Amino acid sequence: MIDVRLDASALAQVRLSVSPAFEAIAWLRLAANGRHHPVYGDPGPAARLALRDRDVALVAQTLLPGGNGGYTLDLLTPKPWIGPVASILDRQLGVMTETPPDAVAHQLCPGRFPVGRMPVDVRTAMEDGTFARRAADGLLRFWRTVFAELWPGVRSTLETDLAARATVIGAAGIGRMLGTLHRDLDWTGSHLSVGTTAYQETFDLDGAELVLCPTAVGWPQMAAQCCDASDAVLVYPANGLVPSRPAPDNGLPELVGSSRAAILRDLGVARSTHELSTRWRLAPATVSYHLGVLLRSGLVSRRRDRRVVFYHRTEQGDAVLGLRDSVLHK
């Protein structure tokens, strides 16, 4: 469990933003580990070719299995600044470049790599003080040669999510919005509790700013970056992403029907009957019928918030889909 405490001042400073650096790092992680994204698919030959670049490879080595699994150096995903989206990446790269050598060493040694397990190239760059600059150069090169083509579609997904979150804040308040970010995240009124079995940590963000960033490339995972209160970021899965195909051989459409399968995949976050009806262009009565079947089967749960009933996929529903929503610690 990661527990993040927010006083009134911190809560007043919570804001929403996209994080281009996080999305690019997530794509690089997939390429480095030879994995596919459930929605965007294979990073492709261009991404694998980019890994031959010395600076791109330097970053990639920090994203491979080993050390503390799931850990990402905070310096690789700086807090997005308040400004035009088009300029956020440049600012993040600037912050990355200016990371002091002692901060680089602090993040690399006790965080990512236990004693004796640091790659030679990473250790050399850390010791000669070039790691931060080379990491920024490598990420920029990866962005230009690989990720820039994917970014417009990713950005559209992220900005659609941000607009929906802003609407919830306007209609029901920031507390309500915080409670809908992820099934493993609870807002108590003063604490954000991020459920995970891997870590037990508490962070005090009193008076500090917390930036909430949706992720499409990191979907369906969540990431908490709170070790430095001045660089606090919580990354959550963006709404609206559906795996391009069900898990192999799970036979879900044949089991529950194509419409119910689509609705079940869409319930990784809580949604109302009206929202599902709009998203899937189905009559409200039809959606209600499908939800009733899924509810009786134990694949979804429901809860009421004032006059609206929200439905959410259960762990049994996740198992049927073959998905594992996890929490990344940063």
C-alpha positions in Angstrom: 0.0 0.0 0.0 1.3 3.4 -1.0 -0.3 6.1 1.2 -0.1 9.7 0.0 -1.3 12.4 2.4 -2.6 15.7 1.0 -3.5 18.6 3.2 -5.9 21.4 2.1 -3.1 23.3 0.4 -1.9 20.3 -1.5 -5.4 19.3 -2.5 -6.0 22.9 -3.8 -2.9 22.5 -6.1 -3.8 19.1 -7.6 -3.9 19.5 -11.4 -4.2 17.4 -14.5 -1.7 17.2 -17.4 -0.3 14.9 -20.1 3.2 13.6 -19.7 4.9 13.1 -23.0 8.1 11.8 -21.3 6.1 9.1 -19.5 4.4 7.9 -22.7 7.7 7.7 -24.6 9.4 5.9 -21.7 6.6 3.4 -21.6 6.9 2.8 -25.3 10.7 2.4 -25.0 10.2 -0.1 -22.1 8.0 -2.2 -24.3 10.6 -2.2 -27.1 13.5 -2.9 -24.8 11.7 -5.9 -23.2 10.3 -7.3 -26.5 6.7 -6.9 -25.4 3.5 -5.8 -27.2 0.9 -3.2 -26.0 -2.6 -4.6 -25.6 -4.0 -1.7 -27.7 -1.1 -0.2 -29.8 0.6 -3.6 -30.5 4.2 -4.1 -31.4 6.6 -1.1 -31.0 7.9 -2.2 -34.4 11.3 -2.5 -36.2 12.0 1.2 -36.0 11.9 1.0 -32.2 14.2 -2.0 -32.1 16.6 -0.3 -34.5 16.6 2.8 -32.2 17.9 0.6 -29.4 21.2 0.3 -31.2 21.8 4.0 -30.5 24.2 4.4 -27.6 22.2 6.9 -25.6 18.8 5.2 -26.3 20.4 1.9 -25.1 21.6 3.6 -22.0 18.0 4.6 -21.0 16.7 1.2 -22.1 19.1 -0.6 -19.7 17.4 1.0 -16.8 14.0 -0.3 -18.0 14.9 -4.0 -18.2 14.0 -6.6 -15.6 16.3 -6.7 -12.7 16.8 -4.7 -9.5 13.5 -3.6 -8.1 11.0 -4.7 -10.7 8.7 -2.0 -12.0 10.9 0.8 -10.8 11.5 3.8 -13.2 14.0 6.5 -12.4 12.1 9.7 -11.5 14.5 11.8 -13.5 13.2 10.1 -16.7 9.6 11.3 -16.1 9.8 14.8 -14.6 6.6 16.5 -13.5 4.9 18.2 -16.5 5.1 22.0 -16.3 2.0 24.3 -16.6 2.1 25.4 -20.2 1.2 24.5 -23.8 1.2 20.7 -24.5 3.6 21.3 -27.4 6.3 22.6 -25.1 5.9 20.1 -22.2 8.4 17.5 -23.6 11.1 20.2 -24.1 10.7 21.3 -20.5 10.8 17.8 -19.2 14.0 17.1 -21.2 15.5 20.3 -19.8 14.7 19.2 -16.2 16.1 15.8 -17.0 19.4 17.2 -18.3 19.8 19.4 -15.2 19.4 16.5 -12.7 22.4 16.8 -10.4 24.9 13.9 -10.4 24.3 13.1 -6.8 20.5 12.8 -7.5 21.3 10.5 -10.4 23.4 8.3 -8.2 20.8 8.3 -5.5 18.1 7.0 -7.9 20.3 4.5 -9.6 22.1 2.8 -6.7 19.5 2.1 -4.0 16.5 2.2 -6.3 17.0 0.5 -9.6 20.2 -1.5 -9.2 21.3 -3.4 -6.1 25.1 -3.6 -5.5 26.9 -5.4 -8.3 24.1 -5.5 -10.8 24.4 -2.2 -12.6 25.3 -2.4 -16.3 28.8 -1.1 -17.1 27.6 1.6 -19.4 25.1 2.9 -16.8 27.8 2.9 -14.1 30.3 4.7 -16.3 27.8 7.4 -17.2 26.8 7.8 -13.6 30.4 8.1 -12.4 31.5 10.6 -15.1 28.4 12.7 -14.6 27.0 12.3 -18.1 24.1 10.1 -17.3 21.4 12.8 -17.1 22.5 14.5 -20.3 22.8 11.3 -22.3 19.5 10.0 -21.0 17.7 13.2 -22.2 19.5 12.9 -25.6 18.5 9.3 -25.9 14.9 9.9 -25.1 14.7 12.8 -27.5 16.3 10.7 -30.2 13.8 7.9 -29.5 11.0 10.4 -29.7 12.0 11.8 -33.0 12.8 8.6 -34.8 10.0 6.4 -33.3 7.4 7.9 -31.0 6.6 11.1 -32.8 4.5 9.2 -35.3 2.4 7.6 -32.5 2.1 10.7 -30.3 -0.8 12.5 -32.1 -3.2 9.6 -31.5 -1.9 9.1 -27.9 -2.2 12.8 -27.2 -5.9 12.8 -28.4 -6.7 9.9 -26.1 -5.1 11.6 -23.1 -6.7 14.9 -23.8 -10.1 13.3 -24.1 -9.6 11.7 -20.7 -8.5 15.0 -19.2 -11.7 16.7 -20.5 -13.8 14.0 -18.9 -12.0 14.3 -15.6 -12.4 18.1 -15.6 -16.2 17.6 -16.2 -16.4 15.3 -13.2 -14.6 18.0 -11.1 -17.0 20.6 -12.2 -20.0 18.5 -11.6 -19.1 16.7 -8.4 -15.8 18.0 -7.1 -12.2 16.9 -7.0 -12.8 14.2 -4.4 -15.3 12.4 -6.6 -12.8 12.6 -9.5 -9.9 11.2 -7.4 -12.1 8.3 -6.5 -12.7 7.3 -10.1 -9.1 7.1 -11.4 -8.4 3.4 -10.7 -10.0 0.6 -8.8 -6.8 0.2 -6.6 -6.8 3.9 -5.6 -9.0 5.2 -2.8 -9.5 8.8 -1.7 -10.4 9.1 2.0 -10.7 12.8 2.1 -7.1 13.4 3.2 -5.2 10.4 1.9 -4.8 8.7 -1.5 -4.3 5.0 -0.9 -2.7 3.2 -3.8 -3.2 -0.5 -3.4 -0.1 -2.7 -4.1 1.4 -5.7 -2.4 4.9 -4.9 -3.4 5.5 -1.8 -1.4 4.5 -0.3 1.9 5.3 3.4 1.9 3.8 6.7 3.2 4.4 10.1 1.6 3.4 13.5 3.0 2.7 16.1 0.3 1.5 18.8 2.6 1.7 22.1 0.7 3.1 20.4 -2.4 1.6 20.1 -5.9 0.5 16.7 -7.2 0.1 16.3 -10.9 -2.3 13.6 -12.2 -1.3 12.2 -15.6 -3.4 9.8 -17.7 -1.4 7.2 -19.6 -2.3 5.4 -22.8 1.0 3.6 -23.5 1.3 2.7 -19.9 -2.3 1.4 -19.8 -3.6 -0.5 -17.9 -1.0 0.2 -15.2 -0.8 2.9 -12.5 2.4 4.6 -11.4 3.1 6.6 -8.2 6.1 9.0 -8.2 6.1 10.7 -4.8 9.6 10.2 -3.3 10.3 13.9 -4.0 7.4 16.1 -3.0 8.5 18.8 -5.5 8.2 16.3 -8.3 5.0 14.4 -7.3 3.1 12.6 -10.1 0.4 10.0 -10.1 -0.1 8.3 -13.4 -3.4 6.5 -14.0 -4.8 4.5 -17.0 -6.7 6.7 -19.5 -10.3 6.0 -20.2 -11.5 4.7 -23.6 -8.8 2.1 -24.4 -10.0 -1.3 -25.3 -7.6 -4.2 -26.1 -7.4 -4.8 -29.9 -8.3 -8.5 -29.4 -9.2 -10.7 -26.5 -6.6 -12.8 -24.8 -5.7 -15.9 -26.9 -8.2 -18.7 -26.7 -10.4 -17.1 -24.0 -13.5 -17.4 -26.3 -15.1 -14.3 -24.6 -17.4 -13.2 -27.4 -18.7 -16.8 -27.8 -19.1 -17.0 -24.1 -21.0 -13.8 -23.3 -21.8 -12.3 -26.7 -19.9 -9.6 -28.6 -21.8 -6.6 -27.1 -21.4 -7.8 -23.6 -17.7 -8.6 -24.3 -17.1 -5.1 -25.5 -18.9 -3.6 -22.5 -16.9 -5.8 -20.1 -13.6 -4.7 -21.6 -14.7 -1.1 -21.2 -15.4 -1.4 -17.5 -11.8 -1.2 -16.4 -13.0 2.1 -14.9 -16.4 2.8 -13.4 -19.1 3.8 -16.0 -22.8 4.6 -15.9 -25.4 3.0 -18.1 -25.8 6.4 -19.9 -22.0 6.6 -20.6 -21.9 3.0 -21.9 -24.9 3.7 -24.1 -23.3 6.7 -25.7 -19.9 5.1 -26.1 -21.2 1.9 -27.8 -24.3 3.4 -29.5 -26.6 1.0 -27.8 -30.1 1.7 -26.4 -30.0 2.3 -22.6 -32.4 -0.6 -22.2 -30.0 -2.9 -24.1 -27.0 -1.8 -22.0 -29.0 -2.3 -18.8 -29.9 -5.8 -20.0 -26.2 -6.7 -20.7 -25.1 -5.2 -17.4 -27.7 -7.3 -15.6 -26.3 -10.5 -17.1 -22.7 -9.5 -16.3 -23.7 -8.5 -12.8 -25.4 -11.8 -12.1 -22.4 -13.6 -13.5 -20.1 -11.8 -11.0 -18.1 -10.2 -13.8 -19.0 -6.6 -12.8 -20.0 -4.9 -9.6 -22.1 -1.7 -9.1 -22.3 1.1 -6.7 -24.5 4.2 -6.4 -23.2 7.7 -6.2 -26.2 9.9 -5.5 -28.6 9.3 -8.4 -26.2 7.6 -10.7 -25.2 3.9 -10.6 -21.7 3.1 -11.7 -20.6 -0.4 -12.9 -17.0 -1.7 -12.7 -15.3 -4.9 -13.8 -14.5 -7.3 -10.9 -11.4 -9.5 -10.5 -13.4 -12.3 -11.9 -14.1 -10.2 -15.0 -10.4 -9.4 -15.3 -9.7 -13.1 -15.1 -12.2 -13.8 -17.9 -10.5 -11.1 -20.1 -7.0 -12.4 -19.2 -6.0 -8.9 -18.0 -3.9 -8.0 -15.0 -4.2 -4.4 -13.8 -1.1 -3.7 -11.8 0.5 -0.8 -9.9 4.0 0.4 -10.7 6.1 1.9 -8.1 8.5 4.7 -9.2 
